[in-house]
Amino acid sequence: MQKRDQLYEGKAKIIYATDDPDHVIVYFKDDATAFNGLKKDSIFGKGELNAKISTVFFKLLAEHGFPTHFVEQLNERELLAKKLEIIPVEVVVRNIAAGSLVKRLGFSEGQLLPCVIREFYYKNDALGDPLVNEYHLEALGASTFEQLSELSRQALEVNRILRTFLAKHDLDLVDFKLEFGLFHGQILLGDEITPDTCRFWDATSGEKLDKDRFRQDLGGLTEAYAEVYRRIIQG
Ligand code: TMP
């Protein structure tokens, strides 16, 4: 498949067209941003690690019969994926309290949540991706109630698969963010599944092995991502 024009550049990825209208190439950059782009840096090696880590998780989901946009890893930084019509909603799933949940609602960081929390955010940089509910999204024309209930169902299924798998590798899946899109009318999981979009903690020590190392200036980001990769490729 031939690489064609750049279609879109996001904070951490670039999407290229291919000579097949149904497929795109997803290129993982080394750039890291936080707080809606206010904090920025380039971290050598992050892009390659994220391409490899996403590949492991998308393949894992496929093995569980869960369809995604992933087709194959093309090279160190690029994946081939189905071209989706993006639904402008971020679905966040939380097992353990961290991040904005702690700041907003006063949970203690590290507290196991009594139920799995699912949240919707409206994907809109100008508005800073606000937390919304299904009525907001329906009124905005971002997605329908029916689609949201399907996204919610799929997000819970992804949580079940990833959480069980990660536990075997001594990693806690604290929380994560998913994005979905439509492929010829079918809802498919898109985007990436990486330590940029998930919180992974060492299940024994509680050490943060994700983008919080950058958000909180803890250092050692590539080492943490490499550690996640090392663990998840073990049988
Ligand atoms: P939060 O606690 O900051 O709301 O983040 C929840 C999860 O969503 C966490 O795993 C990080 C991920 N996330 C993104 O992937 N992109 C974002 O823009 C934000 C704010 C969070």
Boltz pocket constraint, residues with backbone or C-beta under 6 A from the ligand:
constraints:
  - pocket:
      binder: B
      contacts: [[A, 92], [A, 93], [A, 98], [A, 99], [A, 100], [A, 101], [A, 129], [A, 175], [A, 176], [A, 177], [A, 196], [A, 197], [A, 198], [A, 199]]
      max_distance: 6.0
